[in-house]
Amino acid sequence: MTEANALDAAPSNVPEFSVSELSFALKRQLEGAFPRVRVRGEVSQPSFPRSGHCYFRLKDENAVLDAVCWKTTLPRLGLKIEEGMEVIATGKITTYAGSSRYQIIIDRVELAGEGALLKLLEDRRKKLAAEGLFDTEHKRPLPFLPEIVGVVTSPSGAVIRDILHRLADRFPRRVLVWPVAVQGDKAAREVAAAIAGFNRLPLEGPVPRPGVLIVARGGGSLEDLWAFNEEVVVRAAAASTIPLISAVGHETDTTLIDFASDRRAPTPTAAAEMAVPVRADLIAQTLDFGQRMIACLNRALREASVALTGLARGLGDPVRLIEERQQRLDVCGERLALATRQLVERRDHQLAAARLVSPLAVINAKEQALVSEVRVLEGAMRRYVSDTHQKIERTAERLEQFVERIRRSLGEMLTRGDERIEQLGKLLESYSFHSVLNRGFALVRDQDGHPVLSATDTQAGDTLTIEFADGRIGAKVTDGIGAASRTPTPPRRRDDRGSGGNQGSLL
């Protein structure tokens, strides 16, 4: 045995692993060394298969790292994984034994750098604007003096204290505060739920419905204010039926909720000023209106008094006017009594002078008028009967003429029809092959009833039927031309008028 064979046969101290055991050992070692890491890189080749998971790669200028985000984690990321995004991914390092690769299982993703956030913000703004969420025709006017003011903000910050203090200074109103988180992963969902919750309150419910909403937050960085750029918050603000004032950040800060709200306030304090007017100003304005109204009434009364005085100067003495009217009344009363006596006397004279007509004379006159009317009516009836009788006679004569013309037309039509039928019958008879048979010819048919047009179409032993003008007889071919020995018959010339037994020429 050689030295090499002896070394191969000697037992080794190196442990033996299966492929699976080695893969799981490396997996435990890698996960133990990197239980949780944060990796910064650029998203490359993102894919979303039917399983709902997300697979992509994190890369920089020197290396590439496979990344996996399970479908249960994707909704909690707060952003959509897109090609070219620079992100900071948080998760744990593990291996995938199926292809001997290591990868990161992601449970949180943050945009890396303000530039990436601004790009994402601009893309989202364009998308929502294209859907019409920022259109000015959807903006609602703010109520002049709402009874209830709804505020969506953090209950522990300085914002709510500023709003309450400003409302108390300007015009004290009832305030409903819906406490929410204004920063963090849950902020966007809570703000959207608060806006929708205020809108779902009934008008006459146990909890009063606000007349205006204020969504407020103090200043901060772009990352701090990112919850108010989330799509769910913008859609909730656009769908609100209650007029909404956005007061997020300071005057220089701009979020997407500012575009979807009905009014934008530069600060929470300014939002409170927009929500209610100044009570002292309203009181002063009301007092001014009252003073102006009293002054107007006094001036109107003075002008009316002057006009009444002027009209009074043009009127006469009322006592004298009454005395004149009383004197005229006395004169009219005397004239009325005298006129009554005169009227009675005049009617008495007229009655005495009137002559009554005898009833018999009236009856005779009416009788004569009736007789004359009867005569006129009888004459009219006679004329009507005479005219009617003449019309009937003329109509009867015309009917007799029409009947006679119809009778003559029918006779002529039938005669022409008989002649036409007779001509067609003669023509049909001349076209019929029976007329040919009457001249001594015969029609030959085979056993199937088909005409035999040539002798070459028969063979010895064929059964034929020969039709004459007076009947049919059967015949059998005893000496025919066989099918094998048949020769083609030369075509006949157009001027061939012979009757050499070709039955086809007859028909």
C-alpha positions in Angstrom: 0.0 0.0 0.0 1.4 3.4 -1.0 1.6 6.4 1.4 -1.2 8.3 -0.5 -3.5 5.3 -0.1 -2.7 5.0 3.6 -3.6 8.7 4.1 -6.9 8.3 2.3 -7.9 5.3 4.4 -7.0 7.0 7.7 -10.1 8.4 9.6 -10.6 12.2 9.5 -11.5 14.6 12.5 -13.4 17.0 10.2 -17.2 16.6 11.0 -19.5 15.7 8.2 -22.6 17.8 7.4 -25.4 17.3 5.0 -26.3 20.2 2.7 -29.4 21.1 4.8 -27.5 20.9 8.1 -24.8 23.2 6.8 -27.4 25.6 5.4 -29.3 25.8 8.7 -26.1 26.2 10.7 -25.1 29.1 8.5 -28.6 30.6 8.9 -28.4 30.4 12.7 -24.9 31.8 12.7 -25.9 34.8 10.5 -29.1 35.6 12.3 -27.3 35.4 15.6 -24.6 37.8 14.5 -27.1 40.3 12.9 -30.4 40.1 14.8 -31.5 43.5 13.6 -29.9 45.9 11.2 -30.6 49.2 9.4 -29.4 49.3 5.8 -29.4 52.3 3.4 -29.5 51.8 -0.3 -31.4 52.3 -3.6 -34.4 50.1 -4.4 -33.8 48.1 -7.6 -36.0 45.6 -9.5 -39.1 45.6 -7.2 -41.6 42.8 -7.9 -45.0 42.0 -6.5 -46.1 38.4 -7.3 -49.5 37.0 -6.7 -48.6 35.8 -3.2 -48.7 39.5 -2.1 -45.1 39.7 -0.9 -42.6 42.2 -2.2 -39.1 41.2 -3.4 -36.5 43.8 -4.4 -32.8 44.6 -4.1 -31.0 47.2 -2.1 -27.8 48.4 -3.9 -25.1 51.0 -3.7 -22.1 51.5 -5.9 -20.3 48.4 -4.6 -22.8 45.7 -3.6 -26.3 44.3 -3.9 -28.5 42.9 -1.0 -31.7 40.9 -1.6 -34.7 42.1 0.4 -38.0 40.6 1.2 -41.1 42.3 2.7 -44.0 40.0 3.6 -47.5 40.9 2.6 -48.6 41.4 6.2 -45.9 44.0 6.6 -46.5 46.0 3.4 -49.6 47.9 4.7 -47.6 49.1 7.7 -44.7 50.6 5.7 -46.6 53.8 4.9 -45.2 54.1 1.4 -45.0 52.2 -1.8 -41.8 50.5 -2.9 -40.8 51.9 -6.2 -37.8 51.7 -8.5 -35.0 54.1 -7.7 -36.1 55.1 -4.2 -33.3 55.7 -1.7 -34.5 54.2 1.6 -33.3 53.1 5.0 -34.6 49.5 5.6 -34.8 48.0 9.0 -35.0 44.2 9.6 -33.0 41.1 10.2 -30.4 39.2 8.1 -31.2 35.6 7.2 -30.4 33.2 4.4 -32.4 31.4 1.7 -31.2 27.9 1.5 -32.9 27.2 -1.8 -30.4 29.3 -3.7 -27.6 29.8 -1.1 -28.2 33.5 -0.7 -28.4 35.8 2.2 -31.1 38.5 2.4 -32.8 41.0 4.7 -36.4 40.5 6.0 -37.8 44.0 6.2 -40.3 45.3 8.7 -39.8 49.0 8.4 -38.8 51.4 5.5 -37.9 55.1 5.7 -37.1 57.4 2.9 -33.4 58.4 3.0 -33.0 62.2 2.7 -35.3 65.1 2.2 -34.9 65.0 -1.6 -36.5 61.6 -1.8 -39.4 62.8 0.4 -40.0 65.8 -1.7 -40.0 63.7 -4.9 -42.5 61.3 -3.3 -44.6 64.3 -2.1 -44.7 65.9 -5.5 -45.7 62.6 -7.2 -48.5 62.1 -4.8 -49.6 65.7 -5.2 -49.9 65.3 -9.0 -51.8 62.1 -8.6 -54.4 63.5 -6.2 -54.7 66.7 -8.2 -55.4 64.6 -11.3 -58.3 63.0 -9.4 -59.8 66.4 -8.7 -59.3 66.4 -5.0 -57.8 69.9 -5.0 -60.3 71.6 -7.4 -61.6 75.0 -6.2 -65.2 74.3 -7.1 -65.3 71.7 -4.3 -64.3 74.3 -1.6 -67.1 75.2 0.9 -67.4 78.6 2.5 -66.8 78.8 6.3 -69.8 79.6 8.5 -69.9 83.1 9.9 -70.4 82.1 13.6 -70.5 78.3 14.2 -72.0 77.0 17.4 -69.6 74.2 17.7 -65.9 74.1 16.6 -64.3 70.7 16.1 -60.5 70.4 16.6 -58.4 67.4 15.5 -55.0 67.7 17.2 -52.9 66.3 20.0 -54.6 67.0 23.4 -51.3 67.5 25.2 -49.6 70.0 22.9 -49.4 73.8 22.9 -51.6 73.9 19.8 -54.9 73.1 21.5 -54.1 75.7 24.3 -53.4 78.3 21.6 -56.7 77.6 19.8 -58.8 77.6 23.0 -57.2 80.8 24.2 -57.7 82.5 20.9 -61.3 81.4 20.7 -62.0 82.7 24.2 -60.5 86.1 23.3 -62.4 86.5 20.0 -65.8 84.8 20.6 -66.2 82.0 23.1 -67.6 78.9 21.5 -68.1 75.3 22.4 -65.1 73.2 21.3 -65.0 69.4 20.7 -61.5 68.0 20.6 -60.8 64.7 18.9 -57.4 63.6 20.3 -55.0 62.1 17.8 -51.4 61.4 17.3 -49.9 64.1 15.1 -46.6 62.3 14.4 -45.6 58.7 13.9 -46.9 55.6 12.2 -50.5 55.8 13.6 -50.9 59.5 13.1 -52.3 59.4 9.5 -54.9 56.8 10.3 -56.0 58.6 13.5 -56.4 62.0 11.8 -58.4 60.5 8.9 -60.6 58.6 11.3 -61.2 61.8 13.4 -62.3 63.8 10.3 -64.6 61.0 9.2 -65.9 60.6 12.8 -66.9 64.3 13.0 -68.7 64.0 9.7 -70.7 60.9 10.9 -72.1 62.8 13.9 -75.9 63.4 13.4 -77.3 66.9 13.4 -79.6 66.3 16.4 -77.6 63.6 18.1 -76.4 63.5 21.7 -73.0 64.7 20.6 -73.4 68.0 18.7 -72.1 68.2 15.2 -69.5 70.9 14.6 -70.1 73.7 12.2 -66.4 73.9 11.3 -63.3 71.6 11.7 -59.7 72.6 12.5 -56.9 70.1 11.8 -53.9 71.6 13.6 -50.3 70.7 14.5 -47.3 72.7 15.4 -44.2 73.2 13.3 -41.6 70.6 12.5 -39.4 69.0 9.9 -40.8 67.4 6.7 -40.6 64.0 8.3 -42.5 65.2 11.4 -45.3 66.6 9.2 -45.4 63.6 6.9 -48.6 62.2 8.4 -50.5 65.1 6.9 -49.1 64.2 3.4 -50.6 60.7 3.5 -53.2 59.8 1.0 -55.7 58.6 3.5 -55.7 62.0 5.3 -56.0 64.0 2.1 -58.9 61.9 0.9 -60.7 62.3 4.3 -60.3 66.1 4.1 -61.6 66.2 0.6 -64.6 64.1 1.5 -65.5 66.1 4.5 -69.0 67.7 4.3 -68.1 70.0 7.2 -66.0 73.0 6.2 -62.4 72.3 7.2 -59.4 74.6 8.1 -55.9 73.1 7.9 -53.4 74.6 10.3 -50.4 72.3 10.0 -47.0 73.7 10.8 -45.9 77.3 10.4 -46.5 79.7 7.6 -43.7 78.3 5.5 -44.7 74.7 5.9 -47.0 73.2 3.2 -48.6 69.8 3.3 -51.1 68.0 1.0 -54.0 68.5 3.4 -53.6 72.3 2.8 -54.7 71.7 -0.9 -57.7 69.5 0.0 -59.0 71.7 2.9 -61.5 74.5 2.4 -59.2 77.1 4.0 -55.5 77.0 4.9 -54.3 78.9 8.0 -50.6 79.7 8.4 -50.7 78.8 12.2 -53.2 77.2 14.6 -53.9 80.6 16.1 -54.8 82.0 12.7 -57.1 79.0 12.2 -59.0 80.0 15.4 -59.3 83.6 14.0 -60.7 82.3 10.8 -63.3 80.1 12.6 -65.0 82.8 14.6 -65.3 86.6 14.4 -64.2 89.1 17.1 -67.1 89.5 19.6 -66.1 93.0 20.5 -66.1 94.1 16.9 -69.5 92.5 16.4 -70.9 94.4 19.5 -69.4 97.7 18.3 -70.7 97.1 14.8 -74.2 96.2 16.2 -74.2 99.4 18.4 -73.1 101.5 15.4 -76.0 99.9 13.3 -78.4 100.7 16.2 -77.3 104.3 16.4 -77.5 104.7 12.6 -81.0 103.2 12.6 -82.2 105.6 15.4 -80.8 108.5 13.5 -82.5 107.4 10.4 -85.8 107.1 12.2 -85.5 110.5 13.8 -84.7 112.1 10.4 -87.7 110.3 8.8 -90.0 111.5 11.6 -88.8 115.1 11.2 -89.3 115.0 7.5 -92.8 113.5 7.9 -93.7 116.3 10.5 -92.5 119.0 8.1 -94.5 117.5 5.2 -97.6 117.2 7.4 -97.3 120.8 8.5 -97.1 121.9 4.9 -100.2 119.9 3.9 -102.1 121.3 6.9 -101.5 124.9 5.6 -103.2 124.0 2.3 -106.3 122.7 4.0 -109.3 125.0 4.9 -111.0 125.5 8.3 -112.7 122.2 9.1 -115.6 123.8 10.9 -116.4 125.9 7.9 -116.1 122.9 5.6 -118.6 121.0 7.8 -121.0 123.9 7.9 -120.9 124.1 4.1 -121.6 120.4 3.8 -124.4 120.6 6.3 -126.1 123.5 4.3 -125.9 121.5 1.1 -127.4 118.5 2.9 -130.4 120.6 4.0 -131.0 121.9 0.5 -130.8 118.4 -1.0 -133.3 117.1 1.6 -135.9 119.8 0.7 -135.4 119.1 -3.0 -135.8 115.4 -2.4 -139.2 115.8 -0.7 -140.5 118.0 -3.5 -139.2 115.7 -6.2 -141.1 112.7 -4.6 -144.4 114.5 -4.8 -143.8 115.6 -8.4 -142.9 112.0 -9.4 -146.1 110.6 -7.9 -148.2 113.1 -9.7 -146.5 112.5 -13.0 -147.0 108.7 -12.7 -150.7 109.3 -11.9 -151.3 111.4 -15.0 -149.5 108.8 -17.2 -151.7 106.0 -15.7 -154.9 107.9 -16.4 -153.9 108.6 -20.0 -152.8 105.0 -20.7 -155.2 102.8 -22.7 -155.3 99.0 -22.1 -155.3 96.7 -25.2 -158.1 94.1 -25.5 -156.8 90.5 -24.8 -158.9 89.2 -27.8 -157.0 91.6 -30.1 -153.7 90.4 -28.8 -154.8 86.7 -29.5 -155.9 87.5 -33.0 -152.7 89.2 -33.8 -150.6 86.3 -32.5 -152.9 83.9 -34.5 -152.3 85.8 -37.8 -148.5 85.8 -37.1 -148.6 82.0 -36.5 -150.5 81.3 -39.7 -148.0 83.3 -41.7 -145.2 81.4 -40.2 -146.8 78.1 -41.0 -147.2 79.2 -44.6 -143.6 80.1 -44.9 -142.6 76.8 -43.3 -144.8 74.7 -45.7 -143.3 76.5 -48.7 -139.8 75.8 -47.5 -140.6 72.1 -46.9 -142.1 71.8 -50.4 -138.9 73.3 -51.9 -136.7 71.0 -49.9 -138.7 67.9 -50.9 -138.6 68.9 -54.5 -134.9 69.5 -54.5 -134.2 66.2 -52.6 -136.3 64.2 -55.1 -134.5 65.7 -58.1 -131.1 64.9 -56.5 -132.2 61.3 -55.9 -133.4 60.9 -59.5 -130.1 62.3 -60.8 -128.1 59.9 -58.5 -130.2 56.9 -59.7 -129.5 57.7 -63.3 -125.8 58.0 -62.7 -125.9 54.6 -60.9 -127.6 53.0 -63.8 -125.0 54.4 -66.2 -122.2 53.1 -64.0 -123.8 49.6 -63.8 -124.2 49.5 -67.6 -120.5 50.6 -68.1 -119.3 47.9 -65.6 -121.4 45.2 -67.4 -119.9 46.1 -70.8 -116.4 46.2 -69.3 -116.8 42.8 -67.7 -118.1 41.3 -71.0 -115.2 42.7 -73.0 -112.7 41.5 -70.3 -114.2 38.0 -70.4 -114.2 37.9 -74.2 -110.5 39.0 -74.3 -109.6 36.4 -71.6 -111.3 33.6 -73.6 -109.4 34.5 -76.7 -106.2 34.7 -74.8 -106.7 31.3 -73.2 -107.6 29.8 -76.6 -104.4 31.2 -78.1 -102.3 29.9 -75.3 -103.9 26.5 -75.6 -103.1 26.3 -79.3 -99.6 27.4 -78.6 -99.2 24.8 -75.8 -100.6 22.1 -78.1 -98.1 23.1 -80.8 -95.2 22.8 -78.3 -96.4 19.4 -76.9 -94.5 16.3 -78.1 -97.9 14.6 -78.5 -98.4 16.5 -81.8 -95.1 15.0 -83.0 -96.4 11.5 -82.0 -99.6 12.1 -84.0 -97.4 12.6 -87.1 -96.2 9.0 -86.9 -93.1 9.3 -84.6 -92.5 7.4 -81.4 -90.8 8.3 -78.0 -88.4 5.6 -76.7 -87.6 5.4 -73.0 -85.3 3.1 -71.0 -86.4 1.1 -68.1 -85.9 4.1 -65.7 -88.2 6.3 -67.8 -85.4 8.4 -69.3 -85.6 9.2 -73.1 -83.2 7.3 -75.3 -81.7 9.8 -77.7 -79.2 7.6 -79.6 -78.8 4.0 -80.6 -75.4 4.0 -78.9 -77.2 4.4 -75.5 -78.7 0.9 -75.8 -77.3 -2.6 -75.3 -78.5 -6.0 -76.1 -81.0 -7.2 -73.5 -82.1 -3.6 -72.5 -85.8 -3.2 -71.8 -87.4 -0.2 -73.6 -90.8 1.5 -73.6 -92.0 2.9 -76.9 -94.8 5.5 -76.7 -97.0 6.1 -79.8 -99.8 8.5 -80.2 -102.4 5.9 -79.2 -100.5 4.1 -76.4 -97.3 2.5 -75.2 -95.7 -0.9 -75.9 -92.7 -2.7 -74.3 -89.7 -3.8 -76.3 -86.4 -5.6 -75.7 -83.1 -4.9 -77.6 -81.9 -8.1 -79.3 -79.0 -6.6 -81.3 -77.5 -3.5 -79.8 -74.2 -1.7 -79.8 -72.1 -2.8 -76.7 -70.6 -0.3 -74.3 -67.1 -1.4 -75.0 -67.5 -1.1 -78.8 -69.3 2.2 -78.8 -67.6 4.9 -80.9 -68.2 8.6 -80.4 -70.9 10.0 -82.6 -69.6 12.9 -84.7 -71.4 16.2 -84.0 -74.2 17.1 -86.3 -73.9 20.2 -88.4 -76.3 23.1 -87.9 -78.0 22.6 -91.3 -78.5 18.8 -90.8 -82.3 18.3 -91.2 -82.2 14.6 -91.7 -84.4 12.2 -89.8 -82.0 9.3 -89.6 -83.6 7.7 -86.5 -82.2 10.2 -84.0 -85.2 10.6 -81.7 -83.6 13.6 -80.0 -84.0 15.8 -83.1 -87.7 15.4 -82.9 -88.1 16.8 -79.4 
